[in-house]
Amino acid sequence: MTIESAPDESSVKALTPDERDDLTRAEETIERGLTTFVEVGAALARVRDQRLYRDEYGTFDEYCRKRWGLSKGHASDFIARARETVAIATTDPRAPRPTNLGQARELSGLEPESAARVMRTVHERTNGKPTGKVIRLVRAEQQSADDNAAPAATKKSHRRNPLVGVYGYAVRDLMRLADRFERLHADDRFAVNRETLAGRYKSMVSESIAKLGDVNHELEPARGLATSEASPRNVKNYRGNGPVEAMSNVITTLAGMTLPMKELAADDFADLTDDERARWVDEMDKSLAELGRVVDLIKVK
């Protein structure tokens, strides 16, 4: 099973009978109730890569939202985690595999060999009943052991390796913030508070986007495969404070994230793989696009 990167959506051609059959099979897999994230990720990848949605929808994003109620980021999450899980199975067929999307996220960014080693340890420690928490713990222990075992001449390089994971977590936090913004703007009280929000926060949002643009520029030379991580959050979680306070909390968090990310981007990325660079660039692009829409929506009209 292979899962490729997304195709160009600029041209439209009607589905052939074979493609229509393939779409039906893919949607049956998804509609069974998201039985396993690997099957669902592979099915979504087929729909995306072959543009099987094109008879009824203009983009894969629209297809995901209207057909399945998924953001494009969440669908991309299924695809990316499925691809990584397949890579583990290909590298080490005997290694246990993550059983759900949450567990797979804890392995994101690891080389297949390292991920397989983590899962073998988790399997032994949990008697074959892995959890995301244990996977996260074992991953940290493995990284620490690898750092301590490194020869003195290479320890500096190995100590830098965690930057990849730390940066990845920061990008995933940014994606979650973008989803939170999207849901706050979907709040039925947003329109009546637009002017207040614009007066208080538009400049902060614009400043944060400018900083993220600098971060994104640092990653630009190595664009490639697209993956994403997103965990949609419900705006109802923030209704208690009202939309103005909720937006204030989100923007303050965003503003606090951008400077550390810019500083991290200036660090040494010699140990970063092409796939990791590509994932960061794609996730940053999606976040910047979402935040650009936030700025447009928050402007006083």
C-alpha positions in Angstrom: 0.0 0.0 0.0 1.5 3.3 -1.0 0.1 6.8 -0.3 1.3 9.6 -2.5 1.3 13.4 -2.4 -1.7 15.5 -3.5 -2.2 16.2 -7.2 -2.8 19.5 -9.0 -6.5 20.5 -8.8 -6.3 23.1 -11.6 -7.9 20.9 -14.4 -11.2 19.1 -14.4 -12.1 15.9 -16.2 -15.1 13.7 -15.7 -14.7 10.4 -13.9 -14.3 7.3 -16.0 -16.4 4.2 -15.1 -13.3 2.6 -13.5 -12.7 5.8 -11.5 -16.3 5.9 -10.4 -16.0 2.3 -9.2 -12.8 3.2 -7.3 -14.6 6.2 -5.7 -17.4 3.9 -4.6 -15.0 1.4 -3.0 -13.0 4.2 -1.3 -16.2 5.8 0.1 -17.5 2.4 1.3 -14.3 2.0 3.3 -14.7 5.5 4.9 -18.4 5.1 5.5 -18.1 1.8 7.4 -17.4 4.0 10.4 -13.7 4.9 10.0 -12.9 1.3 11.0 -9.2 1.7 11.0 -7.2 4.9 10.4 -4.9 3.1 7.9 -7.8 2.0 5.7 -9.4 5.3 5.9 -6.2 7.2 5.2 -5.5 5.0 2.2 -9.1 5.5 0.9 -8.9 9.3 1.3 -5.5 9.3 -0.4 -7.0 7.5 -3.4 -9.9 10.0 -3.6 -7.4 12.9 -3.4 -4.6 11.5 -5.6 -6.9 10.4 -8.4 -9.2 13.5 -7.9 -12.2 11.1 -7.7 -14.2 13.9 -6.0 -14.2 16.1 -9.2 -17.6 15.2 -10.5 -19.4 16.8 -7.6 -16.8 18.9 -5.8 -14.3 21.5 -6.9 -11.5 20.7 -4.5 -10.5 17.9 -2.1 -11.1 20.4 0.8 -14.7 20.9 -0.3 -15.2 17.1 -0.7 -13.9 16.4 2.8 -16.0 19.1 4.4 -19.3 18.4 2.7 -19.1 14.7 2.2 -17.5 13.7 5.6 -17.6 16.7 7.8 -13.8 16.7 8.0 -11.4 19.6 7.6 -8.8 19.2 5.0 -6.2 19.1 7.8 -8.0 16.3 9.5 -8.2 14.3 6.3 -4.5 14.9 5.6 -3.8 13.7 9.1 -5.4 10.4 8.3 -3.4 10.1 5.1 -0.1 11.1 6.7 -0.4 8.8 9.7 -1.6 5.9 7.5 1.5 6.4 5.3 3.8 6.4 8.3 2.2 3.2 9.7 2.5 1.5 6.3 6.2 2.5 6.4 6.6 0.8 9.8 5.0 -2.4 8.5 7.2 -2.4 5.4 10.4 -1.8 7.4 9.7 -4.3 10.1 6.7 -6.6 9.3 6.9 -8.1 12.8 6.7 -4.8 14.7 3.4 -4.0 16.4 1.6 -1.1 14.8 -0.4 1.8 16.3 -4.1 0.8 16.6 -5.7 4.3 16.2 -5.0 7.8 14.9 -4.0 9.1 18.3 -1.3 6.5 18.8 0.0 7.1 15.3 0.4 10.8 16.0 2.7 10.0 18.8 5.1 8.4 16.3 4.9 11.3 13.8 8.4 12.4 12.6 10.2 9.3 13.5 12.1 7.2 11.0 10.3 3.9 10.4 13.1 1.9 12.2 12.8 4.1 15.3 9.0 3.9 15.3 9.1 0.1 15.0 11.5 0.0 18.0 9.2 2.2 20.0 6.2 0.0 19.2 8.0 -3.2 20.2 8.9 -1.7 23.6 5.4 -0.4 24.1 3.9 -3.8 23.2 6.1 -5.5 25.8 5.4 -2.9 28.4 1.6 -2.9 28.0 1.1 -6.6 27.3 -0.1 -5.9 23.8 -2.5 -3.1 24.8 -0.7 0.1 23.7 -1.8 3.6 24.6 -0.8 7.0 23.2 0.6 8.0 26.6 2.9 5.0 26.8 4.0 5.5 23.2 4.9 9.1 24.1 6.8 8.0 27.2 8.8 5.3 25.4 9.6 7.6 22.5 11.1 10.1 25.0 13.0 7.4 26.8 14.4 6.1 23.5 15.5 9.5 22.4 17.2 10.1 25.8 19.0 6.7 25.6 20.2 7.5 22.0 21.5 10.9 23.1 23.4 9.4 26.1 24.8 6.6 24.0 26.2 8.9 21.3 30.1 9.2 21.1 31.4 12.5 22.5 32.4 13.7 19.0 28.8 13.4 17.8 26.8 14.2 20.9 26.3 17.8 19.9 24.7 16.7 16.7 22.5 14.1 18.5 21.5 16.7 21.1 20.1 18.8 18.3 17.9 16.0 17.0 15.0 16.7 19.4 14.6 20.1 17.7 12.7 18.2 14.9 10.2 16.9 17.4 9.9 20.1 19.3 9.4 22.1 16.1 6.9 19.5 14.9 4.9 19.9 18.1 4.9 23.7 17.7 3.6 23.4 14.1 0.9 21.0 15.3 -0.1 23.5 18.0 -0.3 26.2 15.3 -2.6 24.0 13.2 -4.8 23.5 16.3 -4.9 27.2 16.8 -5.9 27.8 13.1 -8.8 25.3 13.7 -9.8 27.2 16.8 -9.8 30.5 14.9 -12.0 28.9 12.2 -14.5 27.7 14.8 -14.6 31.0 16.6 -15.4 32.7 13.3 -18.2 30.2 12.8 -19.7 31.2 16.1 -23.1 32.8 15.6 -22.1 35.7 17.8 -19.1 36.6 15.7 -20.8 39.0 13.3 -22.1 41.3 16.0 -18.7 41.4 17.7 -16.6 41.9 14.5 -15.9 45.6 15.0 -14.8 45.0 18.6 -12.6 42.1 17.6 -11.0 44.1 14.8 -10.2 47.0 17.0 -8.5 44.9 19.6 -6.8 42.1 17.7 -6.4 42.8 14.0 -2.9 44.3 14.4 -1.9 41.3 16.6 -3.1 38.8 14.1 -1.3 40.6 11.2 1.9 40.8 13.2 1.8 37.1 14.0 1.1 36.3 10.3 4.1 38.4 9.3 6.4 36.5 11.8 5.0 33.2 10.5 5.8 34.3 7.0 9.4 34.7 8.0 9.4 31.2 9.5 7.8 29.8 6.4 10.5 31.4 4.3 13.2 29.6 6.2 11.6 26.3 5.2 10.8 27.2 1.6 13.8 25.7 -0.2 12.8 22.1 0.5 9.2 21.8 -0.5 7.9 18.3 -1.2 5.4 15.8 0.0 2.5 17.2 1.9 1.3 16.0 5.3 -0.5 17.6 8.1 -1.5 17.3 11.6 -4.7 18.8 13.0 -7.0 18.1 15.8 -10.2 20.0 15.4 -11.5 21.7 18.5 -15.1 22.8 19.1 -15.8 26.5 19.6 -18.3 25.5 22.3 -15.3 24.9 24.6 -14.7 28.6 24.6 -18.2 29.9 24.7 -18.2 30.4 28.4 -16.0 33.5 28.1 -17.8 35.0 25.2 -16.3 35.4 21.7 -14.2 38.5 22.5 -12.4 36.9 25.5 -12.1 33.6 23.7 -10.5 35.3 20.7 -8.2 37.3 23.0 -6.9 34.0 24.5 -6.4 32.4 21.2 -4.6 35.4 19.7 -2.4 35.9 22.8 -1.4 32.2 22.5 -0.6 32.7 18.8 1.5 35.8 19.4 3.4 34.0 22.1 4.2 31.1 19.7 5.5 33.0 16.7 8.7 34.4 18.2 10.0 31.1 19.6 9.2 29.4 16.2 11.2 32.1 14.4 14.1 31.5 16.8 13.8 27.8 16.2 13.8 28.3 12.5 17.2 30.0 12.7 18.7 26.8 14.3 20.7 24.1 12.5 18.5 21.9 10.4 21.3 19.6 9.2 19.6 16.5 10.7 16.2 17.4 9.1 15.0 15.0 6.5 13.4 16.1 3.2 10.0 14.6 4.3 10.2 16.5 7.6 11.0 19.7 5.8 8.2 19.1 3.4 5.7 18.4 6.2 6.6 21.6 8.1 6.3 23.7 4.9 2.9 22.2 4.1 1.6 22.7 7.6 2.9 26.2 7.8 1.3 27.0 4.4 -2.1 25.7 5.6 -1.8 27.6 8.9 -0.9 30.9 7.1 -3.8 30.4 4.7 -6.2 29.9 7.6 -4.9 32.9 9.4 -5.1 35.0 6.3 -8.8 34.2 6.1 -9.1 35.2 9.8 -7.6 38.6 9.0 -10.1 39.0 6.1 -13.0 38.0 8.3 -12.1 40.1 11.3 -11.8 43.4 9.2 -14.5 45.9 9.8 -16.9 45.9 6.9 
